């Protein structure tokens, strides 16, 4: 009985130690409003411009119900 409790305790501690191991580093980036980001990128359009790295960005979709969010672009 004591052996089973010991094994269960070790298993619980091992799993608790790995509880956040699958995050792949997410959450370290900046939160950016998607509409603002897109509008700024369109304003800075240039054929010679370097690509923008968005891998570390976490987009916030504040305007997902706003059908007029991009009306001022076109």
N, C-alpha and C positions, 0 to 999 in steps of 0.2 A: 504494500500500500504506500509506504513512504517513497519507494522508487518511482511509482507512477506520479505521485505529487511532485517529486523532483523533476521528472521529465516534463511534466506539464508546465511547471514554473519556468524551466529553461526555454521551452518553446514559446511561451507567452513573452518572456523578456526578449528573445531573439526577434520575434515579430514586431514587438513594440519599437525596437531599435531601428527597424526598417520601414517604419510607417510613412515616412516622407521621402523615401529613396527614389521614387519614380517621377519626381517633378522635373527632371532634366534641366534644372536651373531656371525654370520659369518663375516669374514673379520678381525677377531682378531688374527687369526692364522698366521703361517709362510707360505710364498710361497716357494715351493720346486720343483726343476726340477725332474720330474718323473723318467727319465732314470737314473740320478745320484742316486736317492733314491733306486731304484730297484737294481742297481749294488752294492751299499753299503750293502743292506740287504742280498744279496746272498753271499757276501764276509764274512758276520758275521753269517752264518748259523750254528746253534748248536741246538741239541735236548733239551738241558737244558736251553736255552735262554728264557727270558721273552718276552711276546708279545710286539709289538711296537704300541703305541697309535697313530693312524693317524686321529682321529676325528677332531682335530683342524688344520690339514694341508690343504693347498690349493695347489693342484698339477698344475704345469705348463708343458705343453706338447710341448717342443721345438723340439723334434725329431719325431713328428708324421709322417713325410714324409720320414724319414731316415730308409730305410730297413736294414741297417747295424748297427743300434744303439746298438744291443746286440750281435753282432758277436764275440766280445772278451770274452764273458762269457762262451761259449761252444766250 
